[in-house]
Amino acid sequence: MAGSISFSVLPAWRDDVIVTITKVEARIGGAWVDYTGASVTEGGESNFASYAPGVGYVSAPGEWWCNVHLDALPPATPLPTQIRITVRVSEAVSSAEVYANIYGEEGAAGGGTELDLDTSPAVVTFDVERDFVGAPWQPSVELPIEVTVTRPVMDFVQIHAIVPAGSIIVTKIETEQAGEWTDRTGEPVVPAPWLGGLVEYGPDGYVFGDGTISGVPGITTLSPSHITGLRVTWYRPGPGVTIGFGVVARSGAHYSVGLVEEFVSSAGSSAAAPIVTMITGLDFTGLAVSDDEPIDGYIALPVSVSVSAPLASRVELPIRLQVAAPALIELPVQLQVAAHIAPPGAAPWPAAPGGAWRAVVVLGSADISAQLSGRVSVSHGDNQAAIAEFSMLPTAAPDLDLLVGRPVRIAFAAQANPVAHTIYTGVVDVAAIDINTGIVTCRCHDQLQERASNLSRAWIDAEVGGSWHVAIDGEPENSRDYLEQCIQSVPASYAIDPLGTFRVLPWRGAGLRHEMIAAADCVDGSLSLDMPRRGEMVTRVEVRSEYRYERLRARGALAQYQQPIAFYQPLISPSGAMVRSGKQMLMTAMVQGATDSIGGWILTGREIDHPPARNWNLGTGLDPYNWFITAAAAPSFALGFRAWFATRWTQTVTEDYTLTVVCTALEDRLGIPVSEQIGASLQAEFDGANWSSDASITPLAITDRTRFVGDRITAHQPAGAAPADRDALLRALLDRARTRIHASTRTGRAAFELPLRPDMWLDWHVTLESSRVRVAGKVAKVSHEMDIGSGAAITSAELVFGLPGNADAERVPWVLPATPHDSYSPPASAFSCEIGTFVGGGVSSAPWDDSAMIGFSTNYQQSGEESDAYEFYPHQLRVQAPALAAEDRDPRDLPVAAQYEIDIPTDLLEMM
């Protein structure tokens, strides 16, 4: 481990003694630096101490020794000359052993001593070996290089047969792909090198023989689904021998994929009784090469790492190489670390001798540093392209058109130091020439827009995170639009770093480099501070969202009517006098006519009750009055009926969400609410033309057997507009609301200038200290400028900060409100038809009202029924279906309201 120290204490090999290391120090530059409290790393040992604040590093109970390994300690220049610990034990022991080690990239040094320890603290000091100077604090350089070799492009699948003598005849070749077998017999043969004998397809099939390995390379379908099985039908005309079959994928180079072989005896085979040989389990997705053949798919990674000065920060160089076709690929990687990082208590960056720097500019592949003139400037900013400008006096007449688009790398270095620190990587955007001096000025950018457009959505999802929904901004035109949409939901920004890597930068916390700068380090008069602007702060965001979909509805209704036979019969007194005439009966034809068609409804079933065929004596035995229905007439009459009807329609439902995100603490600080509104709608489209016109189309199909009473409802919420998509939309809007409130407070700015700090970039989180103020924030803008003639260079930076408090805020997951419930419930009358009974021809019969008298209308069978003294009604049956209520038919709005109280991060801002 680079730049690390370990201590071991063995209390006379006793496991009942607790060791406590109360202090850890290193002597650097003539002063002791206290490292107590540094995190403990396991370092390969099973027994390591844990740190307890105010106590120290305490060993684990039941162990006979204590090992403390402190990794990633602050770097030291010069190296520690001594290290020491203060140690005590839980009870006195004699001859305790104490060891110390200091580790570096190039080796380790250490020492040990033996002494008596007791419960009082003892100080043990170790000298660092002189021959170890320079080794311990070399940087830890990691090169996580990922090399992905994809399956080479194969030209063909070769099938070969090993026939010791004579020949065999293959009559059929079949391959298995995606679980299905395909006959490949007779396909054109692709010529291929390195076969023992090329077999052509003839009238009898493929003939393999001559005692050699021969093949049929005619199967060329390897992608998108590689063959997983081979089936060969064959026979041998001669005596039985063992035949070997194999299948392998090949290309025009000396390599192959997935060789599988099968050996089968040919005894007893003939044209009439062929043998079927199967080779299964083929896998052509891996690369197999022969050790004794040259391989074109060779990949070389000569990685060179040079470090010019001690450095304790870790340098990572993630390289991903994808090889899609056979090729000789070399990737020479050179890593140069030019910067010195000072020890604790020293200035944060060593100035160049006399403040003199030099610029290194590489244009294309040419170093043009010697041609530079005037000034070189570089500027980086959050969410914007980095720009650079330099001027040069070419040694020959320049072709300005050829300059545009050429890659540029700019680095700064101390004039006496051969290693430069890269501060910019981009391309020339504009080239202009001064016709009087011949000086060419190049303005450059880092192609942020183009680079962002070429990012994959998977990369954005992984690096940015956050949330996104197409309903908010629509389908993005490219990945840059997608990035812009996603970044609005997270407290982060993006930029391309000086080495050309696309980076996502959080506004605070992990992922940033934390640095401290004193006002004394700044250029006189350059420090300025603008407080967060009250007028730009937003305390609450109202999220409005409508989720609209169609309810597909089916309703079943019942029409039923029933009268006893006595209703229609006359009433005869015991003396034989007619008290009341009989009534006209309900006819079967009336029932059929009235129920066959009802506007807007479909008849799905019907049952009719007919009267019995018989004679009724309505008088007495002495004075009979016979009333009868014949068997022939009975089916034409109806005592009652039941008819089932169904109808379908769609109803638009809108879930109307009003979700308010509010930062109460911010609102209390301002004294008033300051609100913004964002929103988006999601609609489930339904093409209901066919569904509405054809009742047999699902869902909720209606047929002549569909008998039900009540409502059947299904919501049309397809993929893309399902409840889960609604929830995703709401969460995306809520994320944007939270980020918007946070961003509105980050309007404070602290600007300053320093002697050149080429390592400063947008991933710095700086604490700026002066006698009057301490403020901390992320670097939002940084620029470096150098005068070529004098070597003077300066760094200008701008921090962004929010409200004071210096506290993080947890981004609590959203708990969405429950799906709204439609409280309306239709009455029972919504499922039944209207059928009344109306009798005319009587003294008390009301005047006929065609609009109100819906149902069965009949008359008393009076002998003088043509008399104007009676009101006679039409003899008819009319059935009226129930109407759809407005609550069932009209669009339904279901409002939902909720409020979320959030906290937002605050920054360090202290006035002295």
BELFEN-V787048 format. One record per helix or strand. SS is the DSSP state (H for helix, E for strand). FROM is the first residue (numbers start at 1). LEN is the number of residues. Records with the same first field share a line. If there is no record, write none. Layout:
SS->FROM-LEN / FROM-LEN
//
This chain:
E->4-7 / 19-10 / 31-4 / 40-1 / 48-1 / 50-3 / 56-3 / 66-5 / 82-8 / 93-12 / 107-11 / 122-6 / 141-2 / 145-5 / 156-8 / 167-11 / 180-4 / 198-1 / 201-2 / 205-5 / 213-7 / 229-7 / 242-9 / 255-11 / 275-6 / 288-2 / 299-2 / 303-5 / 315-2 / 319-5 / 329-2 / 333-5 / 357-7 / 366-2 / 372-10 / 387-6 / 407-8 / 421-13 / 440-6 / 492-5 / 502-5 / 513-6 / 522-1 / 528-3 / 540-23 / 571-2 / 578-3 / 583-1 / 587-1 / 598-1 / 601-9 / 614-4 / 626-4 / 637-1 / 640-23 / 675-9 / 710-7 / 748-8 / 764-6 / 773-15 / 793-9 / 804-1 / 832-1 / 834-1 / 836-5 / 855-6 / 876-2 / 880-1 / 892-10 / 907-1 / 909-3
H->130-3 / 353-3 / 369-3 / 400-4 / 448-6 / 457-7 / 470-4 / 479-9 / 519-3 / 534-3 / 565-3 / 588-9 / 631-4 / 664-7 / 689-5 / 723-23 / 828-4 / 886-4
//
